[in-house]
């Protein structure tokens, strides 16, 4: 079979084509069948998968939806006030919540239970089958902490799985989570409903991770075949389980039944197609091969005859036509190139013979092959002579440039340059040569050289070179000049600068040549100087002056500039020559000198002290602003205000108008001594009071340390110092007085304490002593009646003494002041005071209850106590009124009585000490103290404290 | 020589008191309920008493100390707190707050743990009438049956012949209903025409109120805490004047911010409330001492500004009674203290003079004569009403 096909194939190109085409078609058909079968299989699978996915989504929804319903219902229940009340009212729960929950059912068909638990996990109430509040898990505690609803999986007592939902119940008061409502749903019920509704063979629920024993939750047993599909359900909603997965399975595939029919169809179609292709390809190939054979025959004819003008083909279409056209084009091109060659040869001949340059063709070893007519003319040689002489006949072999030139031509293929040539008559002349190496059509190296005589050009170049040397010498001379030189033409563009100019300005010659010659001028260059320069240049006059110029880096410098116009032989302007000198250093020195003078003058005038400079005769040389101000303020005449030229010794001081004549003589003598160099320093303090204020001055005279002599006189205002000294002396006197008071007050307090202790305790102690003696005798006698009586007496005496001592202590430092504050202490004191002295005493207060600083409370209380003591001792008053204001600053205390009063100017030493004491205490806290009294009209004491700031 | 010996022994005593372990009193009350002041008032009264006792040398040479627990009015929390406190042997007794249901729920556990339980506020009758023997619960406070008698009598005084009861749906409310039903057949009390319940946490009491109004009530006997009391008052104030009945209230509303909630409503609605103690009355020397101590602790110098005065006074007296019982028992043994509490002698306290505070049969220290009616002053202070000079408010005409 294979051999038969092979034989048939070799019979013709058309047969071969047919076999080849059939093979290709067979492979294509197989590939198409494979792809289409796979595609059909894939689509079938997709449809099945989509169905399975839809089913599992529905199943998951059947599972999750009822749970969500229960959770919503539970959350609503947990918000009811009945639940929150039940948590607070343990005994009353059975009354309402138990019956309610016993019969409660959630609105879904699966079995559910519900319960309310308290925070300890004890069941408050629940439906019948409720499994119990499961406090063992963390769910309970976490829920109570964060209040978030949670779901868990739990196992009922019969082993079935329950989904429990826990939600927090808030207490009515406080709003904290105080209980947990629990709902439980039978998972098997939910699953069976889904299975029935979706008509599934298999459905299962797993709890992950799978490595644990309780992975299988519930569901039916699996069938043998079919695809399974799993889907996580309750994603992230079940506490304690990584994931819960739902699994279902599909029925077996239907694809294999369709496969056989499809394959049979593909086979029949393939056989039919192959037969058709075989027949059709063979037929069409035969029509294609005929023109090719024709073309082959004609090509053979052309090759044998060499005749190019044969008609080759009548077929102009398709690949065969293109082949024939290419064949024709080839023949045409060969014919055209023959004509082109002839034309090129003609052009070369014209160039070679008519060229103005001498052309030599030669071999690389120097043998000359051909020379053009110009070469014969230049070298004076005939064509024959050229062939006989070598390179040495035309070139100067002594020229040192020759060998490197030949070397360069050999390396690079071309040499351009100047060389020296030799004529037939033996003279030498310079030439410009272009010599190149090329390869001829026989593959041999040849050279072509073009020569041009350059004798005339060389002569002119030599002349120019000499002139240039001369100019360079001149420039060098200018450069050596020690001042900067700039030359510019009548167009004022710079044509030359020397080295010194470059050093001064920082510009290089390249920077500045061709630039305007005023390039150095800048923003601070004086405009009037610039105008002067411009006018000089316009009128072709010389200029000399100083101007601030700028270096290339922008820094300024002072330039002493001279510009001189230069005229040529015809008297017209040829150029300006500018000469620069940097005088910045000199300028700076001048400026510093001026600044220093101004500074000294400013310092001199800024001094507070009045300063006068005198010459050796005592005449005023200079005065400062302080002198002038002082003189003007004292209305001195203008001559004194200026002071210059006056003789200082004839006047006492600048303040002669004031009241200062007493010391003028002394001042004059001292100043004269200094002027005569008898004294190094003269000092004098003197009063100089104006009509409005007291003033003190200190005068000092010092000799001037210069050859001419003279003196410096200073007057310093020392009024402030004098005043401070005076105040300090006054304060010392005040302190001394206070110290004396303090000693007196202490003495008074001690005396009073001694007197009270003695008055109030000694008699009682003595009486106790007597009683004790009597009791001792009674004890010895056995007189118990007497003993009992004595004991009672002693007891009463001790009580009284104790009370007396408490009174004394209270006076010294009332305890109420420490623990209750100022007001209660005052109240207590008034209470005792009015009882003891039978003086009706009232207290008015704004009673804020705020406490003052302890020191302030103490001192106010002391003043209050001292004032009342004075009333008791001296006033013979019936009523006393105390007003105390401690809420807002200023605090105030007012004590007024209706007693006999007194003349404050003639107070007794005793009460005087008390008043002094009160005044000192008030001032100690920065307060003010005032007393008003008149004989027979009572006394008013008023104390005021502005703020706590006065307190130390 | 004798002096120095005395001083030495005194020093020794002091040192002992200083180094000896403190005797602890647990207070487990509703500290965590926002706006409630009852627990804080109880703590204040107890602390004033303890300060006094410790300043005088403590009890058995040891200082007293309070341990605080918060139950937020929730029985389950109170149960945990009770167990925790009882586990500490230095805790000799526990004091509770105002919630009766809490105490009632704890009764079995109190008697299982056998720890004296002091009640300064919660008023349900069954708290002390609990059938446990020996009984570990001691109350120095109001009883619901006293409160109900006083409220009904007061309703009658202000001219109401028929009243409606508005009750919290809790053991406290039920205790009050039982008390009311027990005496309603007595002639001189007004007739109870209806009673209505509300739950703790309800947002409105208007429905129940209007039912009572429809049933012909001429006054409302209100058994509620401050939250629901405030809600009711504000709802009543929004009604037309003819529909605003006078309210006679149990004292639950005084335990917090009732006055702040209802300050405007109180201008239009008539409210009288049961009390057992007031700082505004001329009191005993104890009550003056308590006032001084309270002022010292709180920095408040105005007796009108002391919140929930009954809680302060009851707790103060109970702590003093406890200290006496410990002293009398000579031990911190709980059973001995319980026994001593039942056999204490006369005590003059802030609430009044008690001849014998408790007996084995009677565990309520106060009596109905100490109960009186009070009214909110313009600053929220509870002002006792004088029964003789009081102007009776006529029932509204309808």
Interface residues (C-beta under 8 A of the other chain):
Chain A: X81 X82 X84 X85 X87 X88 X89 X90 X91 X92 X95 X96 X118 X119 X120 X122 X171 X172 X173 X174 X175 X176 X178 X179 X849
Chain B: X30 X32 X33 X34 X36 X72 X73 X74 X75 X76 X77 X79 X80 X99 X101 X102 X104 X105 X169 X170 X171 X172 X174 X199 X200 X201 X202 X203 X225 X227 X301
